[in-house]
Amino acid sequence: MGFSDHAPYFFADDKATGKRMTSTEAREYVASIRRLRELYKNKIDIKIGFEMEYYPDKFQDMLNFVKSLGAEYLILGQHYMRGIFTGGYHVINGKATDEDLINYVRDVITAMESGVFTYVAHPDMINYLGDESLYEKEMRKLCIASKRTNTPLEINCQGIREERIYPAERFWKIAGEVGCPVTIGLDAHSADTAGDKESEEKAQKLINKYNLNYIGKPNLIPIQE
């Protein structure tokens, strides 16, 4: 079982955003998982992880910080465009311009090429409402990079549970054509959703519909040397 709460943004003054845990809370988070790992050591193989954005100017600091805490793996979750502070916005909000879509795909591809992310969470999250041919072109680039780097793309069960705009069938149609590796993520924000079989079954139907290259459980990419 892997725990992968959202990593804090790294700023020198540890400024809280209200959207992510602080560095102090991150230390407490890792300590709580260590306690659970000891408590259940004979029953459950527990891994310590984070879900983290990729921002070129902050990435190395964020990576160094979570590694210093003892994080063992990372999931890429590119939730925000232009950062989380001034001028930034959540990609699900439907404000994405052509340039934003291009930049989103560029950053996700660069993150995959870094070799530190076990998989990409909800790659179809961005709510782009513009030119369909541009969407197809950019998302095909993303899927090709997933296949080239062998980085799985996640069908997100929280999106299924809450009937969000993702999983986006137009995206998974492209993924099926490209043949990139695909996994299923529960994205459980509470204990009662950690065994969400109904959403898993719906995800499986999507896999069957588009003949996706489903790999099952992804191989964990360790980030500690």
C-alpha positions as CSV (number, residue, x, y, z in Angstrom):
1,M,0.0,0.0,0.0
2,G,1.4,3.4,-1.0
3,F,0.5,6.7,0.6
4,S,1.0,9.7,-1.7
5,D,-0.5,12.9,-0.3
6,H,0.2,16.2,-2.1
7,A,3.7,17.4,-1.6
8,P,4.2,20.9,-0.2
9,Y,5.5,23.7,-2.4
10,F,9.0,24.6,-1.5
11,F,9.6,28.2,-0.6
12,A,12.3,29.6,1.6
13,D,9.8,31.1,4.0
14,D,7.6,28.0,4.0
15,K,4.6,30.1,2.9
16,A,1.4,28.2,3.3
17,T,-0.9,28.2,0.3
18,G,-4.0,26.6,1.8
19,K,-3.9,24.1,-1.0
20,R,-1.0,21.9,0.2
21,M,0.5,20.8,3.5
22,T,3.4,22.9,5.0
23,S,6.9,21.4,5.3
24,T,6.2,20.8,9.1
25,E,3.0,18.9,8.2
26,A,5.0,16.9,5.6
27,R,7.4,15.7,8.3
28,E,4.4,14.7,10.5
29,Y,2.8,12.9,7.5
30,V,6.0,10.8,6.9
31,A,6.3,10.1,10.6
32,S,2.7,8.8,10.8
33,I,3.3,6.5,7.9
34,R,6.5,5.1,9.5
35,R,4.4,4.4,12.6
36,L,1.9,2.5,10.5
37,R,4.6,0.6,8.7
38,E,6.0,-0.6,12.0
39,L,2.6,-1.5,13.4
40,Y,1.6,-3.5,10.3
41,K,5.0,-4.8,9.3
42,N,3.9,-8.4,9.3
43,K,0.8,-7.7,7.3
44,I,1.2,-4.8,4.9
45,D,4.1,-3.6,2.7
46,I,3.7,0.2,3.2
47,K,5.5,2.7,0.9
48,I,6.0,6.4,1.6
49,G,5.3,8.7,-1.3
50,F,4.0,12.0,-2.5
51,E,2.0,13.3,-5.4
52,M,3.9,16.3,-6.8
53,E,3.6,18.9,-9.5
54,Y,6.4,19.6,-11.9
55,Y,7.5,23.2,-12.1
56,P,10.9,23.7,-13.8
57,D,12.1,26.5,-11.4
58,K,11.0,24.7,-8.3
59,F,11.3,21.0,-9.2
60,Q,14.8,20.2,-7.8
61,D,14.1,22.0,-4.5
62,M,10.8,20.1,-4.1
63,L,12.5,16.8,-5.1
64,N,15.4,17.3,-2.6
65,F,13.0,18.2,0.2
66,V,10.7,15.1,-0.1
67,K,13.8,12.9,-0.5
68,S,15.2,14.4,2.7
69,L,12.0,13.3,4.5
70,G,12.5,9.8,3.4
71,A,10.0,9.7,0.5
72,E,10.4,6.5,-1.6
73,Y,8.4,7.3,-4.7
74,L,6.5,10.0,-6.5
75,I,3.4,10.3,-8.6
76,L,3.1,13.2,-11.0
77,G,-0.1,15.3,-10.5
78,Q,0.0,18.4,-12.6
79,H,-3.0,20.3,-11.1
80,Y,-2.0,23.9,-11.6
81,M,-1.0,26.1,-14.5
82,R,1.5,28.9,-13.9
83,G,2.0,27.8,-10.3
84,I,-0.4,28.0,-7.3
85,F,0.0,31.7,-6.4
86,T,-0.5,34.9,-8.4
87,G,-1.8,34.2,-11.9
88,G,-2.1,30.4,-11.4
89,Y,-5.2,28.3,-11.6
90,H,-6.4,24.7,-11.4
91,V,-6.4,23.0,-14.7
92,I,-9.9,21.6,-14.2
93,N,-11.4,25.0,-14.2
94,G,-11.8,25.3,-17.9
95,K,-9.7,28.4,-18.5
96,A,-6.9,26.7,-20.4
97,T,-5.8,28.6,-23.5
98,D,-4.0,27.0,-26.5
99,E,-0.8,28.1,-24.9
100,D,-1.7,26.6,-21.6
101,L,-2.5,23.2,-23.2
102,I,0.8,23.2,-25.0
103,N,2.7,24.2,-21.8
104,Y,0.8,21.5,-19.8
105,V,1.8,18.8,-22.2
106,R,5.4,20.1,-22.3
107,D,5.7,20.0,-18.5
108,V,4.2,16.6,-18.2
109,I,6.5,15.2,-20.8
110,T,9.5,16.8,-19.2
111,A,8.5,15.3,-15.9
112,M,8.2,11.9,-17.4
113,E,11.6,12.2,-19.0
114,S,13.1,13.0,-15.5
115,G,12.7,9.3,-14.6
116,V,11.5,9.9,-11.1
117,F,7.8,9.5,-11.4
118,T,6.2,6.1,-11.0
119,Y,3.1,7.2,-13.0
120,V,1.1,10.2,-14.1
121,A,-2.1,10.8,-12.2
122,H,-5.1,12.0,-14.2
123,P,-3.3,13.1,-17.3
124,D,-6.6,14.0,-18.8
125,M,-7.6,16.5,-16.1
126,I,-7.0,19.6,-18.1
127,N,-10.3,21.2,-19.1
128,Y,-9.3,22.5,-22.5
129,L,-12.4,23.7,-24.5
130,G,-10.6,25.0,-27.6
131,D,-9.5,23.6,-30.9
132,E,-10.1,19.8,-30.9
133,S,-7.4,19.2,-33.5
134,L,-4.9,20.9,-31.2
135,Y,-6.1,18.8,-28.2
136,E,-5.6,15.6,-30.3
137,K,-2.2,16.7,-31.4
138,E,-0.9,17.6,-28.0
139,M,-2.4,14.7,-26.1
140,R,-1.0,12.3,-28.7
141,K,2.5,13.8,-28.0
142,L,1.9,13.1,-24.3
143,C,0.8,9.5,-24.9
144,I,3.8,8.9,-27.3
145,A,6.1,10.2,-24.6
146,S,4.5,7.9,-22.0
147,K,5.2,4.9,-24.2
148,R,8.7,6.1,-25.0
149,T,9.6,6.6,-21.3
150,N,7.5,3.6,-20.1
151,T,5.7,5.9,-17.7
152,P,2.1,4.7,-17.1
153,L,-0.9,7.0,-17.3
154,E,-3.6,6.7,-14.7
155,I,-7.3,6.2,-15.0
156,N,-8.4,8.1,-11.9
157,C,-11.1,6.5,-9.8
158,Q,-11.9,9.7,-7.9
159,G,-12.9,11.3,-11.2
160,I,-15.2,8.3,-11.7
161,R,-16.6,8.5,-8.2
162,E,-17.4,12.2,-8.3
163,E,-18.4,12.3,-12.0
164,R,-15.7,14.9,-12.8
165,I,-14.7,15.8,-16.3
166,Y,-12.1,13.0,-16.2
167,P,-11.6,10.2,-17.2
168,A,-12.0,12.0,-20.5
169,E,-12.9,9.5,-23.2
170,R,-11.4,11.6,-26.0
171,F,-8.0,11.3,-24.2
172,W,-8.3,7.5,-23.7
173,K,-9.2,7.0,-27.3
174,I,-5.8,8.5,-28.2
175,A,-4.1,6.4,-25.5
176,G,-5.6,3.3,-27.0
177,E,-4.3,4.1,-30.4
178,V,-0.8,4.9,-29.2
179,G,-0.6,1.8,-26.9
180,C,1.0,3.6,-24.0
181,P,1.0,1.9,-20.6
182,V,-2.1,2.4,-18.4
183,T,-2.8,1.8,-14.8
184,I,-5.7,2.5,-12.4
185,G,-5.5,4.8,-9.4
186,L,-8.0,4.8,-6.5
187,D,-7.1,8.3,-5.5
188,A,-8.6,7.5,-2.1
189,H,-9.0,10.6,0.0
190,S,-10.7,8.7,2.8
191,A,-10.6,5.2,4.2
192,D,-14.0,4.2,2.8
193,T,-12.8,4.9,-0.8
194,A,-9.7,2.8,-0.5
195,G,-11.6,-0.3,-1.6
196,D,-13.7,1.3,-4.3
197,K,-14.5,-1.7,-6.5
198,E,-17.4,0.0,-8.3
199,S,-15.1,2.7,-9.8
200,E,-12.4,0.1,-10.6
201,E,-15.0,-1.8,-12.6
202,K,-16.0,1.3,-14.5
203,A,-12.3,2.0,-15.2
204,Q,-12.0,-1.5,-16.5
205,K,-14.8,-0.9,-18.9
206,L,-12.9,2.1,-20.3
207,I,-9.9,-0.1,-20.7
208,N,-11.9,-2.7,-22.7
209,K,-13.7,0.0,-24.8
210,Y,-10.5,1.6,-26.1
211,N,-8.3,-1.6,-25.9
212,L,-5.9,0.2,-23.6
213,N,-2.5,-1.3,-22.7
214,Y,-3.4,-2.0,-19.1
215,I,-0.3,-3.1,-17.0
216,G,-2.0,-3.6,-13.7
217,K,0.0,-2.4,-10.7
218,P,2.9,-0.1,-11.9
219,N,6.5,-0.8,-11.0
220,L,7.5,1.6,-8.2
221,I,10.4,3.9,-9.2
222,P,12.5,4.5,-6.1
223,I,13.8,8.0,-5.7
224,Q,16.3,7.3,-3.0
225,E,19.8,6.5,-4.1
